Amino acid sequence: MRAFEISLVDTVVHTRVCELEPAPAAPEDILVRVEHSGVNFKDAMVADATSRVRRSARLIGGVDAAGVVLESTHERFPAGTRVAVHGGDLGVARDGGFAELVYAPARLLSVLPEALSTRQAMIAGTAGLSAMASVLALEDHGLEPGPVLVTGATGGVGSFAVALLSARGHSVSASTGTAQAADWLGGLGAAEVIGRHDIADRPERVLASERWGGAIDCVGGDTLAQVIRSLRYGAAVAASGLVAGADLTTTVYPFITRAVALLGIDVVDMRAEDRDRTWLALGASSARLDFETLLDREIGLDGLSDALEDIRRGATRGRILVTPAPGA
Ligand SMILES: NC(=O)c1ccc[n+]([C@@H]2O[C@H](COP(=O)([O-])OP(=O)(O)OC[C@H]3O[C@@H](n4cnc5c(N)ncnc54)[C@H](OP(=O)(O)O)[C@@H]3O)[C@@H](O)[C@H]2O)c1
């Protein structure tokens, strides 16, 4: 099979598309024919020489994939089942989805809902799933109609969050550092597009004006701190990312005087029932969502090096779909 290999030699990361035999890590691993994969921020971290995310000196990249089960002894995933494969150590410490075939344990597989094609599943991918999980977390917390903020809005998580929230009738404020993407974000349903630094007012005060009825943040760092101090009473922010930094400096005032909530989102090691619920919700949203508008580009394995570099530079808009064997 063809695959995109990442290897660290001395202190330098090398990538190449190569021909190799897939090998199961354990006898019970399930073999999946990959129809599509996607490029995630985490994939760019895995291909970064200094990254502590990658936990193998050599592996096939790709933290997610969708396709059809070819060989399996597992009763939930017989041959022919359409599945998503993601999470755990896929593409981080074990061979991932940037290949024509992938072996994975059952715990990394989800049966795809009928309503979702493997193409749609990977246009969404880990980023879209994270956006969906964020929406569900806000709704479980009691999200009410009102302005909802999405940060990093042109990214994979952000763009899906904008589209999902607006399809559910929310008034979405999209915060972005990419001013030229305002029309595109409006097309996804954003009611308002604001700059990265326009999230909160009153920098001289501990608390900003109560502005957001809810928020989805994948940026972290000071952006998340600004979101927390500008949430309305009782509102919540669903936090999933760290593109601007892993440190969070805030005070307890928003929590103890406005009863706001910080909801952590993780779709990598989430419980199987939560993962299934999230895929089902994404499937149920597919009728109201044009996945193709969330696509930055579609590439083969040969386009991955450039795509990873573009993600690192923040030079993408929406999602990059990978089709390892076009026309197969
Ligand atoms: N917790 C989980 O399970 C989970 C799942 C998926 C993703 N994530 C995390 O979520 C984050 C986003 O992932 P993604 O796939 O959406 O990445 P992405 O496609 O690269 O998007 C990130 C977006 O953040 C904004 N941004 C980039 N650099 C920034 C900076 N220095 N300051 C402020 N904003 C910046 C940009 O949007 P604008 O130009 O529009 O501002 C960019 O498009 C990553 O940290 C990823 O690891 C976590």
The ligand as an SDF file (V2000), in Angstrom:
LIG
                    3D

 48 52  0  0  0  0  0  0  0  0999 V2000
   -9.4910   18.5320   22.3980 N   0  0  0  0  0  0  0  0  0  0  0  0
   -9.6420   17.8070   21.2890 C   0  0  0  0  0  0  0  0  0  0  0  0
  -10.0500   16.6430   21.3150 O   0  0  0  0  0  0  0  0  0  0  0  0
   -9.2870   18.4610   19.9860 C   0  0  0  0  0  0  0  0  0  0  0  0
   -9.8090   17.9850   18.7660 C   0  0  0  0  0  0  0  0  0  0  0  0
   -9.4940   18.6850   17.5950 C   0  0  0  0  0  0  0  0  0  0  0  0
   -8.6800   19.8010   17.6520 C   0  0  0  0  0  0  0  0  0  0  0  0
   -8.1700   20.1920   18.8520 N   0  0  0  0  0  0  0  0  0  0  0  0
   -7.3250   21.3680   18.9590 C   0  0  0  0  0  0  0  0  0  0  0  0
   -8.0420   22.4990   18.5100 O   0  0  0  0  0  0  0  0  0  0  0  0
   -7.1450   23.4570   17.9830 C   0  0  0  0  0  0  0  0  0  0  0  0
   -7.6100   23.8700   16.5990 C   0  0  0  0  0  0  0  0  0  0  0  0
   -7.5530   22.7640   15.7160 O   0  0  0  0  0  0  0  0  0  0  0  0
   -7.9310   22.9760   14.1790 P   0  0  0  0  0  0  0  0  0  0  0  0
   -7.8630   21.6440   13.5400 O   0  0  0  0  0  0  0  0  0  0  0  0
   -9.1800   23.7680   14.0850 O   0  0  0  0  0  0  0  0  0  0  0  0
   -6.6820   23.8650   13.7120 O   0  0  0  0  0  0  0  0  0  0  0  0
   -6.5910   24.8490   12.4550 P   0  0  0  0  0  0  0  0  0  0  0  0
   -7.4580   24.3400   11.3530 O   0  0  0  0  0  0  0  0  0  0  0  0
   -5.1590   25.0510   12.2070 O   0  0  0  0  0  0  0  0  0  0  0  0
   -7.2820   26.1910   12.9760 O   0  0  0  0  0  0  0  0  0  0  0  0
   -6.7670   26.9560   14.0180 C   0  0  0  0  0  0  0  0  0  0  0  0
   -7.2370   28.4000   13.8200 C   0  0  0  0  0  0  0  0  0  0  0  0
   -6.8550   29.1530   14.9680 O   0  0  0  0  0  0  0  0  0  0  0  0
   -6.5520   30.4890   14.5720 C   0  0  0  0  0  0  0  0  0  0  0  0
   -5.1870   30.7840   15.0000 N   0  0  0  0  0  0  0  0  0  0  0  0
   -4.0380   30.2620   14.5210 C   0  0  0  0  0  0  0  0  0  0  0  0
   -2.9760   30.7510   15.1780 N   0  0  0  0  0  0  0  0  0  0  0  0
   -3.4660   31.6100   16.1020 C   0  0  0  0  0  0  0  0  0  0  0  0
   -2.8790   32.4240   17.0990 C   0  0  0  0  0  0  0  0  0  0  0  0
   -1.5630   32.4620   17.2800 N   0  0  0  0  0  0  0  0  0  0  0  0
   -3.6970   33.1760   17.8780 N   0  0  0  0  0  0  0  0  0  0  0  0
   -5.0350   33.1310   17.7190 C   0  0  0  0  0  0  0  0  0  0  0  0
   -5.6450   32.3620   16.7880 N   0  0  0  0  0  0  0  0  0  0  0  0
   -4.8730   31.6120   15.9970 C   0  0  0  0  0  0  0  0  0  0  0  0
   -6.6990   30.5480   13.0640 C   0  0  0  0  0  0  0  0  0  0  0  0
   -8.0300   30.9900   12.7900 O   0  0  0  0  0  0  0  0  0  0  0  0
   -8.3800   32.5300   12.4480 P   0  0  0  0  0  0  0  0  0  0  0  0
   -7.3810   32.9990   11.4270 O   0  0  0  0  0  0  0  0  0  0  0  0
   -9.7600   32.4620   11.9350 O   0  0  0  0  0  0  0  0  0  0  0  0
   -8.2600   33.3070   13.7270 O   0  0  0  0  0  0  0  0  0  0  0  0
   -6.5800   29.1030   12.6460 C   0  0  0  0  0  0  0  0  0  0  0  0
   -7.2510   28.8310   11.4350 O   0  0  0  0  0  0  0  0  0  0  0  0
   -5.7550   22.8030   18.0300 C   0  0  0  0  0  0  0  0  0  0  0  0
   -5.0800   23.2100   19.1890 O   0  0  0  0  0  0  0  0  0  0  0  0
   -6.0710   21.3250   18.0940 C   0  0  0  0  0  0  0  0  0  0  0  0
   -5.0310   20.5780   18.6750 O   0  0  0  0  0  0  0  0  0  0  0  0
   -8.4500   19.5410   20.0020 C   0  0  0  0  0  0  0  0  0  0  0  0
  1  2  1  0
  2  3  2  0
  2  4  1  0
  4  5  1  0
  4 48  2  0
  5  6  2  0
  6  7  1  0
  7  8  2  0
  8  9  1  0
  8 48  1  0
  9 10  1  0
  9 46  1  0
 10 11  1  0
 11 12  1  0
 11 44  1  0
 12 13  1  0
 13 14  1  0
 14 15  2  0
 14 16  1  0
 14 17  1  0
 17 18  1  0
 18 19  2  0
 18 20  1  0
 18 21  1  0
 21 22  1  0
 22 23  1  0
 23 24  1  0
 23 42  1  0
 24 25  1  0
 25 26  1  0
 25 36  1  0
 26 27  1  0
 26 35  1  0
 27 28  2  0
 28 29  1  0
 29 30  1  0
 29 35  2  0
 30 31  1  0
 30 32  2  0
 32 33  1  0
 33 34  2  0
 34 35  1  0
 36 37  1  0
 36 42  1  0
 37 38  1  0
 38 39  2  0
 38 40  1  0
 38 41  1  0
 42 43  1  0
 44 45  1  0
 44 46  1  0
 46 47  1  0
M  CHG  2   8   1  16  -1
M  END
$$$$
